[in-house]
Amino acid sequence: MSEDPGRVLENAVVRLLKQRPFYGHLLLGVRRRLQPGGYPLGVTVVNGTPTLTVDPDRFAGCSAPEQQALLEHGLKHLLHLHPLRGRGRHRLTWDVATDLALNPFIAGLPAGAPQPARFGLAEGLAAEEYARLLAPHFDLGNQAGEGAGDASREADGRPRAEASLPLPLDDHAVWDEADSTPERLAEQAVRDLVREAHRQAHGEVPADVRALVQGWLAPPLIPWRQVLRQFVGTAGRIGRQSTWQRAHRRFEHDTPGTRKRRQLNLLVAVDVSESTDERPLREAFAHELLQIARGRDSLITVLYAHSRIRRIERFRSSRVVSEVVHGGGFTDLRPVFAYAGAMHPRPAAVIYLTDGEGPAPETMEFPTLWVLTPEGRRPAAWGVELRLSTEC
């Protein structure tokens, strides 16, 4: 009896944890989704969340070494931010260039994986340099196409390889979903993944990515308030939809209209336990909440909580007031997320100001931004982590 395809991925993750602990722990922090496709897997960033897409049947058709190599390949795309760095570039050129930058350093890849030697190029170059050197090999007449024309495709939707054209072994089409995420926010999400994987792997990092990982571990030069605004803006895109049922009023011909965007529902939780009772931090966050709310049409629910929800405030964007609330007691982060799950309409995202010193749910369906005090710790592997500073 053949193995359940859904279990194949879990077994591959376990093997990766044993044999390549850093990559295994990195993968544990990535959201996973199973869906049919033309490739075994693909890695991208969706609304600020690093995401692995797996076709269970195609992935199960690969050998165990190939599965491990493909997972490592996808995670390296994420570490290099390849899904976002290629914006505005010729699609197929960038797809192949990124693979040439990674594949020479990954053992066990399936046959046919693009390699620099195939194009007479040296190993160890950056993807941008490979893209420049590859340009003469591709038809660049179609900036958005696949080089040889979109009509040349397999029945399952994958681009058809010409005799002289090696194609990626993983799904780069999912990189289009990264367009929903500002680059600063994506950087912070990947930084969080790397920090947690580095900690869980006790500092053991493969030599070929050691310098890259050290770069991710260095203190970021990112203003947390800018990333906070981007996070809220990304959450707000959930309510926007395109439709052909109504013409745009500025054009007489048929064009996609845009339905009225639903009001942004945002849940903000403020930890008022004794460990976070510092007025400068509370004042800084209250001021920033005011600025975010005034920036767009929104309905904001603010929960002041420690081991339980102590106070609830609801504001329209035009009526938000900046207020500092003091409290005490110990911290339990779970009641806030239980409240979020019962809200109607459900929040587009949760922002939690806390020191993280309390239990949190094991998993979470809501995009979550942990705004941590300077000495705080992220209480869960999921969510995006930022450090609150009163100086930036």
RODO-2510 file (C-alpha; in nm, 4 decimals, decimal comma):
residues 392
     n   res          X          Y          Z
     1     m     0,0000     0,0000     0,0000
     2     s     0,1444     0,3378    -0,1049
     3     e     0,2100     0,6070     0,1551
     4     d    -0,0494     0,8786     0,2058
     5     p     0,0756     1,1790     0,0004
     6     g    -0,0269     1,4104     0,2831
     7     r     0,2072     1,2248     0,5186
     8     v     0,4975     1,2394     0,2759
     9     l     0,5544     1,6089     0,3472
    10     e     0,5445     1,5552     0,7243
    11     n     0,8006     1,2766     0,6952
    12     a     1,0216     1,4976     0,4777
    13     v     1,0092     1,7728     0,7405
    14     v     1,1126     1,5240     1,0104
    15     r     1,4069     1,4056     0,7991
    16     l     1,5097     1,7648     0,7363
    17     l     1,5017     1,8382     1,1101
    18     k     1,7306     1,5434     1,1768
    19     q     1,9740     1,5907     0,8905
    20     r     1,9635     1,9698     0,8322
    21     p     1,8286     2,1163     1,1594
    22     f     1,8459     2,4822     1,0573
    23     y     1,6389     2,4249     0,7430
    24     g     1,4013     2,1983     0,9321
    25     h     1,3298     2,4624     1,1977
    26     l     1,3051     2,7275     0,9292
    27     l     1,0385     2,5173     0,7577
    28     l     0,8429     2,4772     1,0814
    29     g     0,7881     2,8533     1,0838
    30     v     0,6519     2,8633     0,7283
    31     r     0,2792     2,8317     0,6654
    32     r     0,2025     2,5244     0,4549
    33     r    -0,0792     2,4688     0,2090
    34     l    -0,1520     2,1603    -0,0015
    35     q    -0,2963     2,2136    -0,3485
    36     p    -0,2575     2,0626    -0,6969
    37     g    -0,0144     2,2317    -0,9322
    38     g     0,2424     2,1776    -1,2009
    39     y     0,5355     2,1492    -0,9608
    40     p     0,6147     1,9572    -0,6405
    41     l     0,6361     2,2778    -0,4358
    42     g     0,6839     2,6526    -0,4363
    43     v     0,7758     2,9072    -0,1679
    44     t     0,6570     3,2678    -0,1520
    45     v     0,5296     3,5394     0,0827
    46     v     0,1524     3,5890     0,1037
    47     n     0,0206     3,8984     0,2820
    48     g     0,3332     3,9147     0,4939
    49     t     0,3417     3,5404     0,5716
    50     p     0,6123     3,3073     0,4293
    51     t     0,4182     3,0240     0,2660
    52     l     0,5079     2,6821     0,1228
    53     t     0,2727     2,5438    -0,1428
    54     v     0,2974     2,1689    -0,2027
    55     d     0,1343     1,9433    -0,4603
    56     p     0,1180     1,6235    -0,2492
    57     d     0,1110     1,3826    -0,5426
    58     r     0,3981     1,5431    -0,7321
    59     f     0,6020     1,5817    -0,4142
    60     a     0,5394     1,2176    -0,3232
    61     g     0,6666     1,1192    -0,6690
    62     c     1,0137     1,2490    -0,5813
    63     s     1,2691     1,0401    -0,3965
    64     a     1,3527     1,1241    -0,0344
    65     p     1,6836     1,2976    -0,1296
    66     e     1,5024     1,4942    -0,3999
    67     q     1,2320     1,6019    -0,1544
    68     q     1,4932     1,7292     0,0890
    69     a     1,6806     1,9102    -0,1885
    70     l     1,3622     2,0758    -0,3181
    71     l     1,2667     2,1948     0,0312
    72     e     1,6149     2,3375     0,0817
    73     h     1,5933     2,5007    -0,2620
    74     g     1,2620     2,6703    -0,1805
    75     l     1,3817     2,7899     0,1606
    76     k     1,6928     2,9409     0,0032
    77     h     1,4717     3,1351    -0,2391
    78     l     1,3044     3,2758     0,0713
    79     l     1,6338     3,3545     0,2485
    80     h     1,7454     3,5483    -0,0598
    81     l     1,4028     3,7168    -0,1003
    82     h     1,3972     3,6046    -0,4642
    83     p     1,0147     3,6249    -0,4878
    84     l     1,0370     4,0005    -0,4239
    85     r     1,3724     4,0977    -0,5768
    86     g     1,2550     4,0093    -0,9276
    87     r     0,9772     4,2673    -0,9480
    88     g     0,9844     4,4340    -1,2893
    89     r     1,2270     4,1821    -1,4423
    90     h     1,1688     3,9476    -1,7350
    91     r     0,9942     3,6504    -1,5803
    92     l     1,1731     3,3476    -1,7230
    93     t     1,5144     3,5148    -1,7115
    94     w     1,4728     3,5851    -1,3410
    95     d     1,3317     3,2385    -1,2718
    96     v     1,6338     3,0657    -1,4227
    97     a     1,8830     3,3197    -1,2819
    98     t     1,7679     3,2601    -0,9249
    99     d     1,8015     2,8849    -0,9695
   100     l     2,1525     2,9211    -1,1091
   101     a     2,2462     3,1155    -0,7960
   102     l     2,1243     2,8323    -0,5692
   103     n     2,1486     2,4944    -0,7404
   104     p     2,5288     2,4383    -0,7434
   105     f     2,5230     2,4326    -0,3610
   106     i     2,2315     2,1876    -0,3156
   107     a     2,2938     1,8131    -0,3304
   108     g     2,0295     1,5683    -0,4514
   109     l     1,8252     1,7894    -0,6849
   110     p     1,6235     1,6086    -0,9551
   111     a     1,7828     1,5661    -1,2957
   112     g     1,7461     1,8683    -1,5216
   113     a     1,7904     2,1305    -1,2518
   114     p     1,9326     2,4473    -1,4142
   115     q     2,3086     2,4806    -1,3551
   116     p     2,5480     2,7625    -1,4541
   117     a     2,7655     2,5262    -1,6579
   118     r     2,4724     2,4699    -1,8942
   119     f     2,5112     2,8350    -2,0032
   120     g     2,8905     2,8439    -1,9778
   121     l     2,8743     3,0597    -1,6634
   122     a     3,0719     3,0464    -1,3404
   123     e     2,9216     2,9361    -1,0097
   124     g     2,8660     3,1626    -0,7144
   125     l     2,7205     3,4741    -0,8792
   126     a     2,4198     3,6680    -0,7516
   127     a     2,0841     3,6212    -0,9227
   128     e     2,0944     3,9751    -1,0649
   129     e     2,4300     3,9056    -1,2301
   130     y     2,3035     3,5793    -1,3791
   131     a     1,9949     3,7605    -1,5086
   132     r     2,2169     4,0096    -1,6935
   133     l     2,4320     3,7348    -1,8439
   134     l     2,1304     3,5237    -1,9392
   135     a     1,9503     3,7983    -2,1304
   136     p     2,0926     3,6977    -2,4733
   137     h     1,9620     3,3406    -2,4248
   138     f     1,5951     3,4446    -2,4030
   139     d     1,3415     3,6238    -2,6170
   140     l     1,2789     3,9401    -2,4170
   141     g     0,9999     4,0704    -2,6366
   142     n     0,7386     3,9833    -2,3743
   143     q     0,8267     4,1299    -2,0357
   144     a     0,5564     3,9338    -1,8551
   145     g     0,5774     3,6141    -2,0568
   146     e     0,7912     3,3024    -2,0458
   147     g     1,0417     3,4047    -2,3117
   148     a     0,9318     3,1746    -2,5936
   149     g     0,5647     3,2752    -2,5749
   150     d     0,2800     3,1796    -2,3462
   151     a     0,1302     2,9350    -2,5968
   152     s     0,4162     2,6897    -2,5437
   153     r     0,2862     2,5164    -2,2313
   154     e     0,2216     2,1687    -2,1028
   155     a    -0,1341     2,0461    -2,0382
   156     d    -0,0919     2,1070    -1,6628
   157     g     0,0028     2,4713    -1,7169
   158     r     0,3792     2,4466    -1,6798
   159     p     0,5918     2,6212    -1,9451
   160     r     0,7152     2,3701    -2,2031
   161     a     1,0925     2,3340    -2,2101
   162     e     1,2639     2,3832    -2,5421
   163     a     1,5510     2,1505    -2,6231
   164     s     1,8056     2,4095    -2,5093
   165     l     1,6103     2,5642    -2,2213
   166     p     1,6247     2,4178    -1,8678
   167     l     1,3328     2,5303    -1,6528
   168     p     1,2962     2,5656    -1,2749
   169     l     1,1982     2,2536    -1,0809
   170     d     0,9842     2,4452    -0,8304
   171     d     0,6832     2,6716    -0,8804
   172     h     0,7877     3,0325    -0,9338
   173     a     0,4401     3,1396    -1,0433
   174     v     0,3420     3,1614    -0,6744
   175     w     0,5916     3,4457    -0,6479
   176     d     0,3211     3,6676    -0,7969
   177     e     0,1489     3,6451    -0,4575
   178     a     0,4440     3,8257    -0,3021
   179     d     0,3234     4,1427    -0,4751
   180     s     0,0735     4,1774    -0,1889
   181     t     0,3586     4,2306     0,0596
   182     p     0,5781     4,5423     0,0909
   183     e     0,9448     4,4479     0,0829
   184     r     1,0133     4,5889     0,4300
   185     l     0,7425     4,3720     0,5795
   186     a     0,8682     4,0637     0,3941
   187     e     1,2187     4,1305     0,5243
   188     q     1,0927     4,1440     0,8799
   189     a     0,8940     3,8216     0,8389
   190     v     1,2001     3,6364     0,7044
   191     r     1,4195     3,7870     0,9766
   192     d     1,1822     3,6459     1,2368
   193     l     1,2005     3,3004     1,0751
   194     v     1,5794     3,3052     1,0680
   195     r     1,6109     3,4161     1,4298
   196     e     1,3817     3,1412     1,5535
   197     a     1,5428     2,8708     1,3382
   198     h     1,8886     2,9819     1,4503
   199     r     1,7815     2,9587     1,8139
   200     q     1,6120     2,6209     1,7761
   201     a     1,9124     2,4792     1,5861
   202     h     2,1448     2,6043     1,8651
   203     g     2,3380     2,8199     1,6207
   204     e     2,4143     2,5337     1,3803
   205     v     2,3960     2,6842     1,0294
   206     p     2,5080     2,5275     0,6981
   207     a     2,8341     2,6810     0,5768
   208     d     2,6963     2,7931     0,2395
   209     v     2,4368     3,0231     0,4012
   210     r     2,6284     3,1210     0,7149
   211     a     2,7136     3,4713     0,5938
   212     l     2,3576     3,5234     0,4702
   213     v     2,2119     3,4136     0,8031
   214     q     2,4477     3,6421     0,9935
   215     g     2,3127     3,9278     0,7865
   216     w     1,9582     3,8387     0,8867
   217     l     2,0598     3,8160     1,2528
   218     a     2,2157     4,1632     1,2548
   219     p     2,0017     4,4408     1,4073
   220     p     1,7649     4,5676     1,1362
   221     l     1,7712     4,9272     1,0219
   222     i     1,3938     4,9262     0,9788
   223     p     1,1686     5,1773     1,1574
   224     w     0,9067     4,9653     1,3325
   225     r     0,6393     5,2262     1,2726
   226     q     0,6900     5,2045     0,8951
   227     v     0,6556     4,8259     0,9055
   228     l     0,3511     4,8564     1,1291
   229     r     0,1821     5,0789     0,8714
   230     q     0,2727     4,8357     0,5942
   231     f     0,1299     4,5470     0,7948
   232     v    -0,2009     4,7285     0,8365
   233     g    -0,2024     4,8238     0,4686
   234     t    -0,1435     4,4628     0,3661
   235     a    -0,4271     4,3440     0,5897
   236     g    -0,6538     4,6022     0,4292
   237     r    -0,6085     4,4469     0,0844
   238     i    -0,8206     4,1510     0,1943
   239     g    -1,1331     4,3566     0,1293
   240     r    -1,0485     4,4600    -0,2250
   241     q    -1,1895     4,2674    -0,5188
   242     s    -1,1906     4,3104    -0,8958
   243     t    -1,4971     4,2496    -1,1080
   244     w    -1,5991     4,2623    -1,4740
   245     q    -1,9626     4,3207    -1,3841
   246     r    -1,9327     4,6955    -1,3651
   247     a    -1,7273     4,9216    -1,5918
   248     h    -1,4944     5,1728    -1,4410
   249     r    -1,6582     5,5132    -1,4659
   250     r    -1,3462     5,6734    -1,6119
   251     f    -1,3474     5,4482    -1,9190
   252     e    -1,6090     5,3832    -2,1837
   253     h    -1,4699     5,0440    -2,2893
   254     d    -1,4856     4,7279    -2,0802
   255     t    -1,2329     4,7371    -1,7983
   256     p    -1,2259     4,5714    -1,4608
   257     g    -1,4125     4,7773    -1,2055
   258     t    -1,3264     4,7768    -0,8381
   259     r    -1,5863     4,6916    -0,5802
   260     k    -1,6031     4,9221    -0,2844
   261     r    -1,3440     4,8016    -0,0385
   262     r    -1,4879     4,6723     0,2857
   263     q    -1,4033     4,8707     0,5931
   264     l    -1,0871     4,7442     0,7569
   265     n    -1,1582     4,5616     1,0815
   266     l    -0,8482     4,5570     1,2971
   267     l    -0,7997     4,4056     1,6419
   268     v    -0,5373     4,5706     1,8589
   269     a    -0,4427     4,4114     2,1931
   270     v    -0,2445     4,5949     2,4583
   271     d    -0,0779     4,3902     2,7315
   272     v    -0,1521     4,5737     3,0575
   273     s     0,0122     4,3197     3,2876
   274     e     0,2566     4,4394     3,5484
   275     s     0,5624     4,3524     3,3369
   276     t     0,4655     4,6025     3,0627
   277     d     0,3534     4,8878     3,2848
   278     e     0,5949     5,1436     3,1388
   279     r     0,4355     5,4713     3,0470
   280     p     0,6777     5,5701     2,7626
   281     l     0,6016     5,2450     2,5773
   282     r     0,2269     5,2784     2,6259
   283     e     0,2315     5,6406     2,5120
   284     a     0,4332     5,5578     2,1999
   285     f     0,1952     5,2825     2,0964
   286     a    -0,1178     5,4852     2,1715
   287     h     0,0127     5,7671     1,9519
   288     e     0,0964     5,5311     1,6644
   289     l    -0,2447     5,3648     1,6847
   290     l    -0,3997     5,7075     1,6445
   291     q    -0,1947     5,7812     1,3326
   292     i    -0,2767     5,4458     1,1707
   293     a    -0,6463     5,4787     1,2368
   294     r    -0,6635     5,8249     1,0874
   295     g    -0,4829     5,7076     0,7766
   296     r    -0,7718     5,5045     0,6335
   297     d    -1,1331     5,4059     0,6849
   298     s    -1,1256     5,1476     0,9628
   299     l    -1,3020     4,9992     1,2597
   300     i    -1,0586     4,9259     1,5406
   301     t    -1,1302     4,7064     1,8403
   302     v    -0,8821     4,7627     2,1219
   303     l    -0,8497     4,5010     2,3954
   304     y    -0,6625     4,5820     2,7143
   305     a    -0,5676     4,2466     2,8637
   306     h    -0,3425     4,0623     3,1057
   307     s    -0,4564     3,7118     3,2084
   308     r    -0,8047     3,8104     3,0919
   309     i    -0,9577     4,0872     2,8864
   310     r    -0,9928     4,3794     3,1190
   311     r    -1,1389     4,6447     2,8911
   312     i    -1,2771     4,6676     2,5364
   313     e    -1,2965     4,9824     2,3236
   314     r    -1,4288     5,0166     1,9686
   315     f    -1,3542     5,3147     1,7484
   316     r    -1,4271     5,4372     1,4013
   317     s    -1,1143     5,5763     1,2416
   318     s    -1,2374     5,9329     1,2826
   319     r    -1,3052     5,8879     1,6539
   320     v    -1,0012     5,7054     1,7858
   321     v    -0,8546     5,8660     2,0949
   322     s    -0,5007     5,8232     2,2227
   323     e    -0,5217     5,6787     2,5722
   324     v    -0,2795     5,5173     2,8145
   325     v    -0,4240     5,2363     3,0277
   326     h    -0,2430     5,0878     3,3280
   327     g    -0,3032     4,7480     3,4827
   328     g    -0,1249     4,4641     3,6601
   329     g    -0,1194     4,0889     3,7103
   330     f     0,0303     3,8144     3,4935
   331     t     0,0060     3,7627     3,1163
   332     d    -0,2000     3,5094     2,9175
   333     l    -0,2140     3,5877     2,5456
   334     r    -0,4788     3,3300     2,4547
   335     p    -0,7977     3,5193     2,5552
   336     v    -0,7322     3,7877     2,2932
   337     f    -0,7166     3,5336     2,0099
   338     a    -1,0226     3,3522     2,1400
   339     y    -1,2040     3,6847     2,1261
   340     a    -1,0756     3,7436     1,7698
   341     g    -1,2158     3,4077     1,6582
   342     a    -1,5596     3,4996     1,7884
   343     m    -1,5726     3,8456     1,6292
   344     h    -1,8171     3,9185     1,3458
   345     p    -1,6979     4,0355     1,1063
   346     r    -1,3679     3,8716     1,1816
   347     p    -1,0616     4,0973     1,2033
   348     a    -0,8335     4,1302     0,9027
   349     a    -0,5347     4,1194     1,1380
   350     v    -0,4290     4,1254     1,5023
   351     i    -0,1658     4,3579     1,6448
   352     y    -0,0478     4,2710     1,9950
   353     l     0,1671     4,5000     2,2092
   354     t     0,3275     4,2771     2,4727
   355     d     0,6470     4,1520     2,6294
   356     g     0,5466     3,8016     2,5176
   357     e     0,5838     3,6536     2,8644
   358     g     0,2757     3,4337     2,8600
   359     p     0,1140     3,1336     2,6868
   360     a    -0,0121     3,1749     2,3285
   361     p    -0,2112     2,9466     2,0928
   362     e    -0,0040     2,6857     1,9076
   363     t    -0,1353     2,8002     1,5679
   364     m    -0,3219     3,1041     1,4398
   365     e    -0,5280     3,1794     1,1292
   366     f    -0,5163     3,5588     1,1644
   367     p    -0,2198     3,7607     1,0335
   368     t    -0,0530     3,8698     1,3576
   369     l     0,2014     4,1378     1,4348
   370     w     0,3819     4,1002     1,7683
   371     v     0,4972     4,4465     1,8756
   372     l     0,7348     4,3494     2,1549
   373     t     0,8929     4,5550     2,4276
   374     p     1,2736     4,5924     2,3927
   375     e     1,3453     4,2997     2,6267
   376     g     1,0410     4,0938     2,5273
   377     r     1,0349     3,7609     2,3451
   378     r     0,8091     3,6340     2,0693
   379     p     0,5665     3,3924     2,2362
   380     a     0,4909     3,1798     1,9265
   381     a     0,6589     3,0690     1,6040
   382     w     0,3850     3,2303     1,3940
   383     g     0,3329     3,6006     1,3326
   384     v     0,5653     3,8888     1,2464
   385     e     0,7879     4,0284     1,5216
   386     l     0,8798     4,3932     1,5725
   387     r     1,0596     4,5647     1,8593
   388     l     0,8846     4,8660     2,0027
   389     s     1,1076     5,1701     2,0345
   390     t     1,0173     5,5143     2,1602
   391     e     1,3037     5,6645     1,9596
   392     c     1,2171     5,5740     1,5985
***
